């Protein structure tokens, strides 16, 4: 008894419902975790906002101090390097500036050092006796972007500073400014205010208890401060599997805070419930891994067989069959598939035979024999030459006619293609006949490189163009006509051009000659015209290639054929 596929689908649905019940525990776990995380983020964003407020006040204090120093006319007047100034005068200026800067440091306990660097690299500071140290200090890597004007922020990262108390970690506020007391120089002065790193520590001392790590970044993305200083030289990225990361950007100078909350600490109070739900999830996953794969495999095996067979059929393997013994609708579907493929194979073979017959008929029509009028007129010319006693000319024109007739009765692939050299020989024979019939009326010039003569081209491709040039352009001229036949290779394309100096065509005539197939006239070969050549190019090579015609009345006509560049082989 066959089991209906409907029964199988019902069974699968029941299994999905059972599994969904197990997954509800996972959904609950995820939902509660998300709520807890969102609440933690909200609370800690408030703490970061408080920290940001303290940092902003600290920034404002530094900025106001800098503005006061920059606006002090006495300081600005004394730091200008004056030509001819004595050492004594320079010394007293430094001492006066030192005392002024010491007052600013005394008023703000967070400041450690204030320096002003004039365009001559002379340093004025609230400390004396550090001239040699300041020379090296100005060469330190962290300061160079500020001095060159390429730094995007005015605050540096933490760096060491040497003073009489030893080496201290500081954060520098560096700003260039224009000294209006210096009338002779347009260069910038630099004000450097060194703030103790301990001030940053105080700001983060309280909030750091709630976070695993806090990173303070400058406007250029550099780390200014890190609560885990020993890791500051390493990557500031923290694994998202262990922490919840939040960011606070509403700060001046482009500063931002990155805080990381430990998931372990956050979930500590909630861990027993989470573990319970985790056990439910693991149990559900184990059930699925043990039961569902086998069931699904047996159910989908026939579908997989059909899919593989369809892929084979899609690439042309029409001898494909499937064997399904499932006892349900899938077996009926497999049998129907086999019948369809067999019928498709038979139809394809029949269609291919019909297409081949149509193809040969079409080519034979396109490459039909020479028009009887042309043969009649040529034979009349032979009789005339014989009566005139011009036996050699009679032999020459007869051989040329035989060569043309032989070319029209080729079969197989030779009926469709030839080499460029063979086409040239055919045109030469045709020209011999026409020059006997119309002596001294035209001449032919060749410009075909020897390396292109072995290229494979369509048979009867050039001769119709020469015929058109004679009939429609040269024979109506009073002076001697010139036909130029050339070929060149452009990348993977062979271009063959036939140009004449005949009477030319207007726009309507040009379109007519390209789009219409003419009947024979006045003793010319049957109308294997431009439209005929264009259709054969499209048939063999596709729409990418074709035929181009340009013509101007009284200026001549040029026809160019574009086909694939192939040598030594027949096209597919």
C-alpha positions, 0 to 999 in steps of 0.5 A: 500500500502506497503512503501518500505524500500528504501523510508524510508532510503531516508527520513532518509538521508534527515533528516541527511542532514538537521541536518548536516547543523545545525551542521556545525555551531558547526564545525565552532565554534570548529575550530575557538576555536582550532585556538585561543587556538593554537595561545595562546599556541604558544605565551605563550610558548614563554613567558615561555621560557623567564621565563625559561631563567631567572630561568636558569641564577639564577640556574647557579649563585647558582651552580657557588657560590657552586662550588667556596665555595667547591673549597676554600681550606681555608674554607674546611680546617677550617670546618674539625673537628680536634681531640683535638682542643680547644674551642678557635681554633674552635671558630676562625675557625667558625669566619674565615668561617663566614667572608668568607661566608659573602663575598659571600652573599654580592656579591649576593643580592639574597642569604640570608644564606649559611651553611656548615654541616660537618660529625659531624653535626657542622654548619658553617654559615654566621650568628653567634649565631644561633647554637641552631636554626641550631640544630633544623633546621637540623631536619626539614622534608624537609631537611631529604631526602637531608641529607640521599641522597634519594632526586633526585634534589638539590633544595627544595620547599619554606620553612621558615628560621629564621634570625635577620630580622625575618622569611623569605621564602627561596628556598634552594640549597643543595649539598653533596660533598667530602672535600679533606682537610679531610683525615680521614673521607670518609663521605659527607659534605653538602653545603646549600645555601638559596636563597630569595623567592623574587627572584623567585617572580621577575622572575614571576612578569611579566609573571604571568599577562598573566596566571591565575596560574604558578607552578614551579616544581622540578625534583622530581615533588614537587612544588617549587613555585606557583603564587597562594601561598594560593593554593600551599598546595592543589592539583595543578591540575586545572579543564581543563574545565576552563583553557588551560594548557601548560607545559615547560620542557626544564630547568635544574635540571629537573625543569618544568613550568606548566601554566594555561591560563583562557579560560574566559579571552582568549575568551572574545573578541570572545565571541559574535560570539561564543555565536551565534554559540552556539545558533545554536548548541543548536537549532539543538540539540533540533530539533534532540531530538524532531523529530529524536528519534520518527522517528528512533524508528518507523523505527527500531522497527521491527529490534529490534524485529528480534534481540531479537528473534534471541537471543532467538533462539541462546540460544535454544528457537526454539519456538520463533516467531515474529509479524511484521506489518510494511507493507514493506520488514521488514514484509516479512523478519519477515515471512521468519524468522518464517518459518526458525525457524519452519523448524530449530526446526523440523530439530533439533528434527529429528537430535537429534533422529538420534544422540540418535539412533547412540549414543546407537548403538555405545555404544552397539557396544563398550560394546558388549557381551562376546566372545563365545570362552571365554564362550566355554573355561570356560565351558570346565573348568567347565566340567573338574572340574565336572569330577574331583569331584571338585564340590565347584570349579565348583560352584565358576567358574560357579557363576563367569561366570554368574556374568560376563554374567549378567554385559554384558546385562545391559540396560539404563544408567547402560549399560554405567556407574558403580561404581568403586566398581562394576568394582572391583567385575567384575574383581574379578570374571574374575580373579577367572575364569582365576586362575582356567584356569591358576593356580599359574601363576599370582596374583593380588594386589589391592591399591584402597582407600575405599573412591574412591569405590563409584566413577562413572566410565565407565563400563568394564573399568578395566577388559580389562586392566587386560585381556591385562596384562594377554594375552600380558604380564603375560602368556609369563613369566616363573615366577609368574606374578603380576598385581597391580590395584590402584586408586587415586584422583588428584584434580578433576581427578580420575586416575586408573592404571593397572600395570604388570611385564610382558614381556612389549611392544616395541614402535611400539607395544605400539602404536598398542595396544592404536590405534587398536581394536583387534579381539578375540583370544585364548579364551579371551573376545572380544577385548574391548581393549585400543582404545575402552576405549579411544574412550568411554572416549572421547565420554563421557568426551571429549579430556581433559581426556584419557588413558596413556600407558608406557611400556619397553621390559622385564620390564612390562607395566602400563596403566593409565585411567584419567576421571572426579572425580564424586561420587554418581551421573551419568555423564551428 
